[in-house]
């Protein structure tokens, strides 16, 4: 019998043996350590840093894609026989 199955079966027996009041008290003990100020501040700081990194990476990727697509546009225009000019005339 695999170890995971034995552990799960043992856990189920222990949990089912507890009364609802005992389960509530046991679950309440886990909540106290999660409300420590340093734990919350560390979590918020990590989230802010990760969000900043995601924003930075996204902006760099967008800028790189714009540069590549602009270069491709002018390369295709050059192969079609048009000239690259700074001014555009849509009239």
C-alpha positions in Angstrom: 0.0 0.0 0.0 1.5 3.4 -1.0 2.6 5.7 1.8 0.3 8.5 0.6 -2.7 6.3 0.8 -1.8 5.3 4.4 -1.3 8.9 5.4 -4.6 10.0 3.8 -6.5 7.1 5.5 -4.9 8.0 8.8 -5.7 11.7 8.5 -9.4 10.9 7.5 -9.7 8.7 10.6 -8.4 11.4 12.9 -10.5 14.2 11.4 -13.7 12.1 11.5 -13.0 11.3 15.1 -13.1 15.0 16.1 -16.3 16.7 17.0 -17.3 19.8 15.2 -16.3 21.9 18.2 -12.8 20.3 18.3 -12.4 20.8 14.5 -13.3 24.5 14.9 -10.8 25.0 17.7 -8.1 23.2 15.7 -8.8 25.3 12.6 -8.7 28.5 14.8 -5.2 27.8 16.0 -3.9 28.1 12.4 -5.5 31.5 11.9 -3.5 33.3 14.6 -0.1 33.0 13.0 -1.3 34.2 9.7 -2.4 37.6 11.1 1.1 38.6 12.3 2.0 42.0 11.0 5.4 41.0 9.6 3.8 38.1 7.7 1.2 40.4 6.1 3.7 43.1 5.3 6.1 40.6 3.8 3.3 39.2 1.6 2.2 42.6 0.5 5.8 43.6 -0.3 6.3 40.4 -2.4 3.0 41.0 -4.3 4.1 44.6 -5.1 7.5 43.5 -6.3 6.1 40.8 -8.5 3.5 43.1 -9.9 6.2 45.7 -10.7 8.3 43.0 -12.4 5.4 41.9 -14.4 4.7 45.5 -15.5 8.3 46.1 -16.4 8.6 42.9 -18.4 5.3 43.6 -20.2 6.3 47.1 -21.2 9.7 45.9 -22.5 8.0 43.2 -24.5 5.5 45.6 -26.0 8.3 48.1 -26.9 10.3 45.3 -28.6 7.3 44.1 -30.5 6.5 47.6 -31.8 10.1 48.1 -32.9 10.2 44.7 -34.7 6.8 45.3 -36.4 7.8 48.8 -37.5 11.0 47.5 -38.9 9.1 44.7 -40.8 6.7 47.3 -42.1 9.5 49.4 -43.6 11.3 46.3 -44.9 8.2 45.1 -46.7 7.7 48.6 -48.0 11.2 48.7 -49.3 10.7 45.4 -51.1 7.6 46.7 -52.7 9.5 49.7 -54.1 8.4 52.5 -51.8 10.7 54.9 -50.0 10.9 55.5 -46.3 10.1 59.1 -45.5 9.6 60.9 -42.3 6.4 62.7 -43.3 3.2 61.0 -44.2 0.6 62.4 -46.6 -2.8 60.9 -46.4 -4.5 63.5 -48.6 
